[in-house]
Amino acid sequence: MLNVIHNIDQNRFEVNHDSHTAELSYRLSEGTIIFTHTGVPSALEGQGIGSLLVKTGLEYARENNLKVQTLCWFVSGYLQRHAEYQSLME
């Protein structure tokens, strides 16, 4: 099973697997988490890692009462497909 690490120092959630790192980057601003980029190396594509990162980031937002904004097309697409997280949107 893949483990998502919250790398607070670099403002990202990450999965390290087979010497590759996938990431969901964000910045915090006044009670809002702004997702800026999802990056999954081609060697890790197609394994659901991007979705796992986004779900983890959204759960973090929910647990910490943060509103969500996204500048990332992948996060936007995930939100469109998962109505249970749309109430987090600012």
C-alpha positions in Angstrom: 0.0 0.0 0.0 1.2 3.5 -0.8 1.7 5.9 2.0 1.1 9.7 1.7 3.4 11.9 3.6 2.5 15.4 4.6 5.7 17.4 4.0 4.8 20.5 5.9 8.2 22.2 5.2 7.7 22.0 1.5 3.9 22.6 1.5 3.0 19.4 -0.2 1.6 15.9 0.2 3.8 13.3 -1.4 4.1 9.6 -2.3 7.6 8.1 -2.6 7.7 4.9 -4.6 10.5 3.2 -6.6 12.8 6.3 -6.3 10.1 8.5 -7.7 8.1 11.2 -5.9 4.5 12.2 -6.7 3.3 15.4 -5.2 0.3 17.7 -4.5 1.6 21.2 -3.7 -0.4 23.8 -1.9 -0.2 27.1 -0.1 -2.2 28.3 2.9 -3.8 31.7 3.1 -6.2 32.9 5.8 -8.1 29.7 6.5 -7.9 28.5 2.9 -5.7 25.8 1.3 -4.9 26.6 -2.3 -3.9 23.5 -4.3 -1.4 24.7 -6.9 0.0 21.6 -8.6 -0.4 17.8 -8.8 2.7 16.0 -10.3 3.0 12.3 -10.9 6.1 11.0 -12.7 5.3 9.0 -15.8 6.7 5.9 -14.1 3.9 6.1 -11.5 1.0 7.1 -13.7 -2.1 5.0 -13.9 -1.9 3.7 -10.4 -4.4 6.1 -8.8 -1.6 8.0 -7.0 -2.8 11.5 -8.1 -6.3 10.7 -6.8 -4.9 9.4 -3.6 -2.9 12.6 -3.1 -5.9 14.8 -3.8 -8.2 12.8 -1.5 -5.6 13.1 1.3 -5.3 16.9 0.7 -9.1 17.3 0.8 -9.4 15.2 3.9 -6.7 17.4 5.5 -8.7 20.5 4.6 -11.9 19.0 6.1 -10.2 17.9 9.3 -8.6 21.4 9.7 -11.7 23.4 8.8 -10.0 24.9 5.7 -11.8 26.2 2.7 -10.4 24.9 -0.6 -9.4 26.8 -3.8 -7.7 25.1 -6.7 -5.4 26.3 -9.4 -4.7 22.7 -10.6 -6.8 21.1 -13.4 -6.3 17.6 -11.8 -7.8 18.8 -8.4 -10.6 20.5 -10.2 -11.5 17.4 -12.1 -11.4 15.3 -8.9 -13.8 17.7 -7.2 -16.2 17.5 -10.1 -16.3 13.7 -9.8 -16.6 13.7 -6.0 -19.6 15.6 -4.7 -18.7 14.8 -1.1 -15.9 17.4 -1.2 -17.6 20.2 -3.1 -18.8 21.8 0.1 -15.2 22.6 0.9 -14.9 24.9 -2.1 -14.6 28.6 -1.3 
